[in-house]
Amino acid sequence: MDENQNPANQLNIELTEEIADGIYSNLAIITHSNSEFVIDFVKVLPGVPKAKVKSRILLTPQHAKRLLAAMQDNIAKYEAVHGAIKQTEGIGIPMNFGGPAAQA
């Protein structure tokens, strides 16, 4: 720690084992009102017409804007090391993820 930093300004963040495992999501649905942004993280499976929201995050507009800036910064850093992230065409929900259709 820098000797000029005040230890009282430190934030101790706890990460439980359950949360550390994370939740996979391949779809995010974002809505907003005048006072909050809501991000629903969903896991869509191929061939399954129903998907559940796995996590919901509520943010103030100010925090949503900070999250956007942090994501843009991190994506730029990622692309500087790994190359451009390729975007798929369209915004539709990928029911087959671009692979062959399942057969029984």
N, CA, C and O atoms as a MOPAC input file, in Angstrom:
PM7 MOZYME 1SCF
protein

 N      0.84500 1    -1.18000 1     0.00000 1
 C      0.00000 1     0.00000 1     0.00000 1
 C      0.88800 1     1.24100 1     0.00000 1
 O      1.90700 1     1.29800 1     0.68800 1
 N      0.47800 1     2.22100 1    -0.78200 1
 C      1.18900 1     3.49700 1    -0.84100 1
 C      1.08700 1     4.17100 1     0.52500 1
 O      0.01700 1     4.20000 1     1.13200 1
 N      2.19900 1     4.70600 1     1.00000 1
 C      2.19400 1     5.31600 1     2.33600 1
 C      1.28800 1     6.53500 1     2.41200 1
 O      0.93100 1     6.96300 1     3.50900 1
 N      0.89900 1     7.11500 1     1.25300 1
 C      0.01400 1     8.28000 1     1.24700 1
 C     -1.46100 1     7.88300 1     1.30900 1
 O     -2.32500 1     8.73500 1     1.51300 1
 N     -1.74900 1     6.59900 1     1.13600 1
 C     -3.13300 1     6.15300 1     1.17900 1
 C     -3.59500 1     6.02600 1     2.62000 1
 O     -2.83500 1     5.64300 1     3.50900 1
 N     -4.83700 1     6.35200 1     2.82100 1
 C     -5.43500 1     6.23800 1     4.14200 1
 C     -6.07600 1     4.86300 1     4.25100 1
 O     -6.96300 1     4.55000 1     3.45700 1
 N     -5.66200 1     4.02000 1     5.21100 1
 C     -6.26000 1     2.68400 1     5.35200 1
 C     -7.76600 1     2.73600 1     5.58100 1
 O     -8.46500 1     1.76400 1     5.29700 1
 N     -8.27000 1     3.84100 1     6.08400 1
 C     -9.71200 1     3.97500 1     6.30200 1
 C    -10.47600 1     3.99200 1     4.98200 1
 O    -11.67800 1     3.72800 1     4.96600 1
 N     -9.79400 1     4.30100 1     3.86900 1
 C    -10.43900 1     4.33900 1     2.56000 1
 C    -10.43000 1     2.98700 1     1.86700 1
 O    -10.95000 1     2.86700 1     0.75800 1
 N     -9.85200 1     1.95900 1     2.49400 1
 C     -9.81200 1     0.63700 1     1.88500 1
 C    -11.17700 1    -0.02200 1     1.96500 1
 O    -11.91300 1     0.17100 1     2.93200 1
 N    -11.51100 1    -0.79800 1     0.94900 1
 C    -12.74600 1    -1.56000 1     0.93100 1
 C    -12.38000 1    -3.03000 1     0.92400 1
 O    -11.67100 1    -3.49000 1     0.02900 1
 N    -12.84900 1    -3.75900 1     1.89600 1
 C    -12.58300 1    -5.18000 1     1.99800 1
 C    -13.74800 1    -5.91600 1     1.34800 1
 O    -14.86500 1    -5.88500 1     1.86500 1
 N    -13.49900 1    -6.57800 1     0.21700 1
 C    -14.55200 1    -7.26200 1    -0.52800 1
 C    -14.42700 1    -8.75600 1    -0.30200 1
 O    -13.35600 1    -9.33500 1    -0.48000 1
 N    -15.53400 1    -9.37500 1     0.09200 1
 C    -15.55400 1   -10.81100 1     0.34400 1
 C    -16.19600 1   -11.53300 1    -0.84000 1
 O    -17.22300 1   -11.09800 1    -1.36100 1
 N    -15.58700 1   -12.62800 1    -1.25300 1
 C    -16.10600 1   -13.44300 1    -2.35100 1
 C    -16.32300 1   -14.85200 1    -1.82100 1
 O    -15.36500 1   -15.58100 1    -1.56400 1
 N    -17.59200 1   -15.23400 1    -1.65800 1
 C    -17.88900 1   -16.56700 1    -1.14000 1
 C    -17.61300 1   -17.62100 1    -2.21200 1
 O    -17.54900 1   -17.30700 1    -3.40000 1
 N    -17.45100 1   -18.86600 1    -1.78400 1
 C    -17.20000 1   -19.96000 1    -2.74200 1
 C    -18.32800 1   -20.09000 1    -3.74100 1
 O    -18.09000 1   -20.27900 1    -4.93400 1
 N    -19.55400 1   -19.98900 1    -3.26000 1
 C    -20.71700 1   -20.13200 1    -4.13600 1
 C    -20.71200 1   -19.08100 1    -5.24500 1
 O    -20.94800 1   -19.40400 1    -6.40900 1
 N    -20.44600 1   -17.83700 1    -4.88900 1
 C    -20.42300 1   -16.76000 1    -5.87000 1
 C    -19.18800 1   -16.87600 1    -6.76200 1
 O    -19.26000 1   -16.56500 1    -7.95100 1
 N    -18.06600 1   -17.31400 1    -6.21100 1
 C    -16.82100 1   -17.42400 1    -6.97500 1
 C    -16.95400 1   -18.42100 1    -8.12700 1
 O    -16.26500 1   -18.29100 1    -9.13900 1
 N    -17.83100 1   -19.41000 1    -7.98200 1
 C    -18.04800 1   -20.37000 1    -9.06400 1
 C    -18.63500 1   -19.71100 1   -10.30400 1
 O    -18.43000 1   -20.19100 1   -11.41900 1
 N    -19.35400 1   -18.63000 1   -10.11800 1
 C    -19.93000 1   -17.90000 1   -11.24300 1
 C    -21.14700 1   -18.58900 1   -11.81800 1
 O    -21.46500 1   -19.72500 1   -11.46500 1
 N    -21.82100 1   -17.88700 1   -12.70700 1
 C    -22.98700 1   -18.40500 1   -13.41600 1
 C    -22.77800 1   -18.10800 1   -14.89000 1
 O    -22.53800 1   -16.96000 1   -15.26600 1
 N    -22.86700 1   -19.13600 1   -15.73000 1
 C    -22.69000 1   -18.94800 1   -17.17300 1
 C    -23.93000 1   -18.28400 1   -17.76500 1
 O    -25.06000 1   -18.63700 1   -17.42900 1
 N    -23.70100 1   -17.33000 1   -18.63700 1
 C    -24.78100 1   -16.65500 1   -19.34000 1
 C    -24.35400 1   -16.39000 1   -20.78000 1
 O    -23.22500 1   -15.97000 1   -21.03100 1
 N    -25.25600 1   -16.63500 1   -21.72100 1
 C    -24.96800 1   -16.32400 1   -23.11500 1
 C    -26.00200 1   -15.35200 1   -23.70400 1
 O    -26.09200 1   -15.17600 1   -24.91900 1
 N    -26.77600 1   -14.72900 1   -22.80900 1
 C    -27.74100 1   -13.72900 1   -23.22900 1
 C    -27.96200 1   -12.76000 1   -22.07800 1
 O    -28.17300 1   -13.17800 1   -20.93900 1
 N    -27.91300 1   -11.47600 1   -22.37100 1
 C    -28.22500 1   -10.45700 1   -21.36700 1
 C    -29.35700 1    -9.59300 1   -21.90800 1
 O    -29.31000 1    -9.12400 1   -23.04500 1
 N    -30.35900 1    -9.39400 1   -21.08700 1
 C    -31.49200 1    -8.54900 1   -21.45300 1
 C    -31.43200 1    -7.31800 1   -20.55000 1
 O    -31.44300 1    -7.43500 1   -19.32400 1
 N    -31.36800 1    -6.15000 1   -21.16100 1
 C    -31.20400 1    -4.91200 1   -20.40200 1
 C    -32.44100 1    -4.04200 1   -20.56900 1
 O    -32.87100 1    -3.75600 1   -21.68700 1
 N    -33.00400 1    -3.62600 1   -19.44000 1
 C    -34.13700 1    -2.69800 1   -19.44300 1
 C    -33.80800 1    -1.56600 1   -18.46900 1
 O    -32.86600 1    -1.66400 1   -17.68200 1
 N    -34.58400 1    -0.50900 1   -18.53000 1
 C    -34.33000 1     0.59500 1   -17.61100 1
 C    -35.60100 1     1.39000 1   -17.34000 1
 O    -36.56000 1     1.36800 1   -18.11200 1
 N    -35.56800 1     2.08400 1   -16.22800 1
 C    -36.59900 1     3.05700 1   -15.87400 1
 C    -35.87800 1     4.37800 1   -15.66900 1
 O    -34.69300 1     4.48900 1   -15.98300 1
 N    -36.56300 1     5.36600 1   -15.15600 1
 C    -35.89100 1     6.64300 1   -14.93200 1
 C    -34.91300 1     6.58100 1   -13.76000 1
 O    -34.08500 1     7.47900 1   -13.60700 1
 N    -34.99300 1     5.53600 1   -12.92900 1
 C    -34.13800 1     5.49200 1   -11.74500 1
 C    -33.20500 1     4.28700 1   -11.66900 1
 O    -32.34500 1     4.23900 1   -10.79000 1
 N    -33.35300 1     3.30000 1   -12.58000 1
 C    -32.49100 1     2.12400 1   -12.50300 1
 C    -32.36800 1     1.41100 1   -13.83400 1
 O    -33.22900 1     1.51700 1   -14.70700 1
 N    -31.26400 1     0.67900 1   -13.96200 1
 C    -31.05200 1    -0.23200 1   -15.07400 1
 C    -31.14400 1    -1.64500 1   -14.51200 1
 O    -30.66100 1    -1.91100 1   -13.41100 1
 N    -31.76500 1    -2.54800 1   -15.26400 1
 C    -31.89900 1    -3.94200 1   -14.85000 1
 C    -31.24100 1    -4.79500 1   -15.92400 1
 O    -31.57600 1    -4.69500 1   -17.10400 1
 N    -30.30200 1    -5.63400 1   -15.50500 1
 C    -29.65000 1    -6.56200 1   -16.43100 1
 C    -29.99900 1    -7.97700 1   -15.98500 1
 O    -29.62600 1    -8.40300 1   -14.89300 1
 N    -30.71900 1    -8.70100 1   -16.84000 1
 C    -31.03600 1   -10.10200 1   -16.59400 1
 C    -30.07800 1   -10.95800 1   -17.40200 1
 O    -29.97300 1   -10.80600 1   -18.61900 1
 N    -29.38200 1   -11.85600 1   -16.72600 1
 C    -28.45600 1   -12.77200 1   -17.37200 1
 C    -29.15100 1   -14.12200 1   -17.52400 1
 O    -29.65700 1   -14.69100 1   -16.55600 1
 N    -29.16600 1   -14.62400 1   -18.76900 1
 C    -29.92000 1   -15.82200 1   -19.12000 1
 C    -28.97800 1   -16.84600 1   -19.74700 1
 O    -28.01200 1   -16.48700 1   -20.42100 1
 N    -29.27200 1   -18.12500 1   -19.51600 1
 C    -28.54200 1   -19.19400 1   -20.20000 1
 C    -29.52200 1   -19.86100 1   -21.15400 1
 O    -30.47600 1   -20.51100 1   -20.72700 1
 N    -29.27400 1   -19.69100 1   -22.46900 1
 C    -30.10800 1   -20.27700 1   -23.50700 1
 C    -29.43000 1   -21.55000 1   -23.97500 1
 O    -28.24300 1   -21.54400 1   -24.30100 1
 N    -30.18600 1   -22.64900 1   -24.01100 1
 C    -29.64600 1   -23.92800 1   -24.46900 1
 C    -30.21100 1   -24.27000 1   -25.83600 1
 O    -31.37100 1   -23.97000 1   -26.11800 1
 N    -29.40800 1   -24.89400 1   -26.69100 1
 C    -29.87900 1   -25.24300 1   -28.03600 1
 C    -31.05200 1   -26.21800 1   -27.96800 1
 O    -31.03400 1   -27.19100 1   -27.21500 1
 N    -32.07300 1   -25.92800 1   -28.77900 1
 C    -33.22600 1   -26.80500 1   -28.87100 1
 C    -34.19300 1   -26.70900 1   -27.70200 1
 O    -35.19600 1   -27.42200 1   -27.67900 1
 N    -33.92000 1   -25.85000 1   -26.73500 1
 C    -34.80800 1   -25.70000 1   -25.58800 1
 C    -35.52400 1   -24.35400 1   -25.73500 1
 O    -34.88300 1   -23.30500 1   -25.68000 1
 N    -36.85900 1   -24.37900 1   -25.92400 1
 C    -37.57700 1   -23.13700 1   -26.19500 1
 C    -37.79800 1   -22.25200 1   -24.96600 1
 O    -38.33900 1   -21.15300 1   -25.08900 1
 N    -37.39000 1   -22.71300 1   -23.79300 1
 C    -37.59400 1   -21.93600 1   -22.56900 1
 C    -36.24200 1   -21.73100 1   -21.90400 1
 O    -35.42200 1   -22.64800 1   -21.85400 1
 N    -36.01300 1   -20.53400 1   -21.39500 1
 C    -34.75700 1   -20.22700 1   -20.71400 1
 C    -35.06500 1   -19.45700 1   -19.44200 1
 O    -35.98700 1   -18.64200 1   -19.40200 1
 N    -34.28500 1   -19.72300 1   -18.40400 1
 C    -34.49500 1   -19.04900 1   -17.12300 1
 C    -33.46800 1   -17.94300 1   -16.92000 1
 O    -32.31500 1   -18.04900 1   -17.33700 1
 N    -33.92000 1   -16.88600 1   -16.26900 1
 C    -32.99200 1   -15.85200 1   -15.82400 1
 C    -32.16800 1   -16.46600 1   -14.70900 1
 O    -32.72100 1   -16.97400 1   -13.73400 1
 N    -30.83900 1   -16.42300 1   -14.84500 1
 C    -29.94900 1   -17.01100 1   -13.85500 1
 C    -29.49300 1   -15.99700 1   -12.81700 1
 O    -29.14100 1   -16.36100 1   -11.69500 1
 N    -29.50100 1   -14.71600 1   -13.19900 1
 C    -29.08700 1   -13.66800 1   -12.27200 1
 C    -29.66400 1   -12.34100 1   -12.75000 1
 O    -29.78000 1   -12.09800 1   -13.95100 1
 N    -30.02200 1   -11.49500 1   -11.80300 1
 C    -30.53500 1   -10.16000 1   -12.12900 1
 C    -29.71600 1    -9.14200 1   -11.34000 1
 O    -29.54200 1    -9.27400 1   -10.12800 1
 N    -29.21800 1    -8.12800 1   -12.04100 1
 C    -28.43500 1    -7.06700 1   -11.42000 1
 C    -29.17600 1    -5.74800 1   -11.61800 1
 O    -29.58400 1    -5.42300 1   -12.73400 1
 N    -29.35000 1    -4.99700 1   -10.54600 1
 C    -29.98400 1    -3.67800 1   -10.61400 1
 C    -28.91900 1    -2.62300 1   -10.35100 1
 O    -28.14000 1    -2.73400 1    -9.40400 1
 N    -28.89400 1    -1.59500 1   -11.20100 1
 C    -27.88600 1    -0.53600 1   -11.10900 1
 C    -28.54200 1     0.83700 1   -11.20700 1
 O    -29.56900 1     1.00500 1   -11.86400 1
 N    -27.93600 1     1.80700 1   -10.54700 1
 C    -28.36000 1     3.17800 1   -10.77700 1
 C    -27.85600 1     3.59000 1   -12.16700 1
 O    -26.93000 1     2.96300 1   -12.68000 1
 N    -28.43200 1     4.61700 1   -12.78400 1
 C    -27.92000 1     5.06700 1   -14.07700 1
 C    -26.43200 1     5.42700 1   -14.02700 1
 O    -25.70100 1     5.16200 1   -14.98100 1
 N    -25.98300 1     6.02300 1   -12.92800 1
 C    -24.56800 1     6.38300 1   -12.80000 1
 C    -23.68500 1     5.13400 1   -12.77200 1
 O    -22.62900 1     5.11000 1   -13.40400 1
 N    -24.10500 1     4.10600 1   -12.05000 1
 C    -23.32400 1     2.86900 1   -11.99700 1
 C    -23.36100 1     2.13700 1   -13.34000 1
 O    -22.37400 1     1.52100 1   -13.74000 1
 N    -24.49600 1     2.20500 1   -14.03100 1
 C    -24.58400 1     1.58200 1   -15.35700 1
 C    -23.58200 1     2.23100 1   -16.31400 1
 O    -22.92900 1     1.54300 1   -17.09900 1
 N    -23.46600 1     3.55500 1   -16.24100 1
 C    -22.52300 1     4.26000 1   -17.10800 1
 C    -21.08100 1     3.91400 1   -16.73800 1
 O    -20.23500 1     3.77800 1   -17.62200 1
 N    -20.79200 1     3.76800 1   -15.44200 1
 C    -19.44900 1     3.35600 1   -15.00300 1
 C    -19.14500 1     1.93400 1   -15.46400 1
 O    -18.02400 1     1.63400 1   -15.87500 1
 N    -20.15400 1     1.05900 1   -15.39100 1
 C    -19.97200 1    -0.32000 1   -15.86600 1
 C    -19.67000 1    -0.33100 1   -17.35700 1
 O    -18.78500 1    -1.06400 1   -17.79900 1
 N    -20.38600 1     0.46400 1   -18.13500 1
 C    -20.13300 1     0.56600 1   -19.57000 1
 C    -18.68800 1     0.99900 1   -19.83500 1
 O    -18.00500 1     0.40100 1   -20.66800 1
 N    -18.22800 1     2.02200 1   -19.13900 1
 C    -16.85500 1     2.50500 1   -19.33200 1
 C    -15.83400 1     1.43300 1   -18.94200 1
 O    -14.83100 1     1.24600 1   -19.63000 1
 N    -16.09500 1     0.73200 1   -17.83700 1
 C    -15.17900 1    -0.32800 1   -17.39800 1
 C    -15.15600 1    -1.47600 1   -18.39700 1
 O    -14.09300 1    -2.03400 1   -18.66800 1
 N    -16.31200 1    -1.83800 1   -18.94800 1
 C    -16.37200 1    -2.90600 1   -19.95500 1
 C    -15.62700 1    -2.48600 1   -21.22900 1
 O    -14.88200 1    -3.28300 1   -21.80000 1
 N    -15.82200 1    -1.25300 1   -21.67000 1
 C    -15.12100 1    -0.77000 1   -22.86400 1
 C    -13.60900 1    -0.80000 1   -22.64800 1
 O    -12.86500 1    -1.20300 1   -23.54200 1
 N    -13.15200 1    -0.38100 1   -21.48100 1
 C    -11.72600 1    -0.38600 1   -21.16000 1
 C    -11.18100 1    -1.80700 1   -21.15200 1
 O    -10.11400 1    -2.06300 1   -21.71000 1
 N    -11.89900 1    -2.73000 1   -20.52800 1
 C    -11.44100 1    -4.11100 1   -20.44800 1
 C    -11.46900 1    -4.80800 1   -21.80600 1
 O    -10.58500 1    -5.61000 1   -22.10600 1
 N    -12.46700 1    -4.51200 1   -22.62200 1
 C    -12.51800 1    -5.10200 1   -23.96500 1
 C    -11.35000 1    -4.58400 1   -24.80200 1
 O    -10.73300 1    -5.35500 1   -25.53700 1
 N    -11.04200 1    -3.30400 1   -24.70300 1
 C     -9.90500 1    -2.73600 1   -25.43800 1
 C     -8.60300 1    -3.42700 1   -25.01100 1
 O     -7.77400 1    -3.75900 1   -25.85800 1
 N     -8.42100 1    -3.64400 1   -23.70600 1
 C     -7.22500 1    -4.32400 1   -23.21200 1
 C     -7.17300 1    -5.76800 1   -23.69600 1
 O     -6.10800 1    -6.24700 1   -24.08600 1
 N     -8.29800 1    -6.46500 1   -23.67700 1
 C     -8.37300 1    -7.84600 1   -24.15700 1
 C     -7.99400 1    -7.91700 1   -25.63600 1
 O     -7.18100 1    -8.74700 1   -26.04200 1
 N     -8.60200 1    -7.02300 1   -26.44000 1
 C     -8.34200 1    -7.03600 1   -27.88100 1
 C     -6.90800 1    -6.65100 1   -28.20700 1
 O     -6.37000 1    -7.10600 1   -29.21600 1
 N     -6.27900 1    -5.83000 1   -27.38500 1
 C     -4.87600 1    -5.47700 1   -27.60000 1
 C     -3.97600 1    -6.70000 1   -27.47200 1
 O     -2.93800 1    -6.78300 1   -28.13000 1
 N     -4.36700 1    -7.63700 1   -26.63700 1
 C     -3.57400 1    -8.85200 1   -26.42200 1
 C     -4.01000 1    -9.98900 1   -27.35000 1
 O     -3.16700 1   -10.68800 1   -27.91200 1
 N     -5.33500 1   -10.17600 1   -27.51300 1
 C     -5.87000 1   -11.35600 1   -28.19900 1
 C     -6.43100 1   -11.08200 1   -29.58700 1
 O     -6.83800 1   -12.01900 1   -30.27500 1
 N     -6.46400 1    -9.84100 1   -30.01200 1
 C     -7.05400 1    -9.50400 1   -31.30300 1
 C     -8.52700 1    -9.16100 1   -31.16100 1
 O     -9.13400 1    -9.35200 1   -30.10800 1
 N     -9.07700 1    -8.65600 1   -32.23800 1
 C    -10.46600 1    -8.18900 1   -32.22300 1
 C    -11.42900 1    -9.32600 1   -31.92000 1
 O    -11.25600 1   -10.44800 1   -32.39500 1
 N    -12.42500 1    -9.02600 1   -31.13900 1
 C    -13.48700 1    -9.98300 1   -30.84800 1
 C    -14.44500 1    -9.94000 1   -32.02400 1
 O    -14.95000 1    -8.87500 1   -32.38100 1
 N    -14.69500 1   -11.09200 1   -32.62600 1
 C    -15.59500 1   -11.15900 1   -33.77900 1
 C    -17.03400 1   -11.14800 1   -33.30400 1
 O    -17.39700 1   -11.85600 1   -32.36400 1
 N    -17.84300 1   -10.34400 1   -33.95700 1
 C    -19.26300 1   -10.27800 1   -33.62700 1
 C    -20.03800 1   -11.13600 1   -34.60600 1
 O    -19.72100 1   -11.17300 1   -35.79500 1
 N    -21.04900 1   -11.82600 1   -34.11100 1
 C    -21.91300 1   -12.59200 1   -34.99500 1
 C    -22.95300 1   -11.65400 1   -35.57500 1
 O    -23.28200 1   -10.62900 1   -34.97800 1
 N    -23.46400 1   -12.00800 1   -36.73300 1
 C    -24.46000 1   -11.15600 1   -37.37300 1
 C    -25.80300 1   -11.31600 1   -36.69600 1
 O    -26.13400 1   -12.38600 1   -36.18600 1
 N    -26.55800 1   -10.25900 1   -36.69500 1
 C    -27.90100 1   -10.30700 1   -36.13800 1
 C    -27.89400 1   -10.27300 1   -34.62200 1
 O    -26.87100 1   -10.49100 1   -33.97200 1
 N    -29.06000 1    -9.99500 1   -34.08800 1
 C    -29.19100 1    -9.90800 1   -32.64800 1
 C    -30.14600 1   -10.97900 1   -32.14000 1
 O    -30.45400 1   -11.02100 1   -30.94800 1
 N    -30.62000 1   -11.84900 1   -33.03700 1
 C    -31.57100 1   -12.87900 1   -32.63800 1
 C    -30.98600 1   -13.82200 1   -31.59900 1
 O    -29.77000 1   -13.90800 1   -31.43100 1
 N    -31.85300 1   -14.51300 1   -30.91800 1
 C    -31.41900 1   -15.46300 1   -29.90800 1
 C    -30.94700 1   -16.72700 1   -30.62100 1
 O    -31.71700 1   -17.33400 1   -31.36500 1
 N    -29.69900 1   -17.13200 1   -30.40800 1
 C    -29.15500 1   -18.29100 1   -31.12000 1
 C    -29.67300 1   -19.60300 1   -30.53200 1
 O    -29.19200 1   -20.04600 1   -29.48900 1
 N    -30.63200 1   -20.21400 1   -31.18100 1
 C    -31.18500 1   -21.45400 1   -30.66000 1
 C    -30.31300 1   -22.66700 1   -31.00100 1
 O    -30.39900 1   -23.69700 1   -30.33200 1
 N    -29.47200 1   -22.54900 1   -32.04200 1
 C    -28.61900 1   -23.69500 1   -32.35900 1
 C    -27.13600 1   -23.35900 1   -32.26200 1
 O    -26.29700 1   -24.20700 1   -32.56400 1
 N    -26.79900 1   -22.15400 1   -31.85300 1
 C    -25.42800 1   -21.71900 1   -31.64800 1
 C    -24.55400 1   -21.93400 1   -32.88300 1
 O    -23.33700 1   -22.07600 1   -32.76300 1
 N    -25.16400 1   -21.95900 1   -34.06300 1
 C    -24.38100 1   -22.06700 1   -35.30100 1
 C    -23.93000 1   -23.46900 1   -35.63100 1
 O    -23.25500 1   -23.66800 1   -36.64200 1
 N    -24.27400 1   -24.44200 1   -34.82300 1
 C    -23.87600 1   -25.82800 1   -35.06100 1
 C    -24.98900 1   -26.60400 1   -35.73500 1
 O    -26.05900 1   -26.05800 1   -36.00500 1
 N    -24.74200 1   -27.86100 1   -36.00500 1
 C    -25.78000 1   -28.67700 1   -36.65600 1
 C    -26.95200 1   -28.90400 1   -35.71000 1
 O    -26.79300 1   -28.89300 1   -34.48900 1
 N    -28.12100 1   -29.10700 1   -36.28800 1
 C    -29.32100 1   -29.36400 1   -35.49300 1
 C    -29.19900 1   -30.72900 1   -34.82800 1
 O    -28.66700 1   -31.67000 1   -35.41800 1
 N    -29.68600 1   -30.82900 1   -33.61700 1
 C    -29.63800 1   -32.10000 1   -32.89400 1
 C    -30.61300 1   -33.08900 1   -33.52000 1
 O    -31.69500 1   -32.71400 1   -33.97300 1
 N    -30.21400 1   -34.35400 1   -33.53600 1
 C    -31.08500 1   -35.39800 1   -34.06400 1
 C    -31.14200 1   -36.54300 1   -33.05400 1
 O    -30.16800 1   -36.84800 1   -32.36500 1
 N    -32.31800 1   -37.16200 1   -32.99400 1
 C    -32.47500 1   -38.29000 1   -32.06500 1
 C    -32.43200 1   -39.59700 1   -32.80100 1
 O    -32.54800 1   -40.65600 1   -32.18500 1

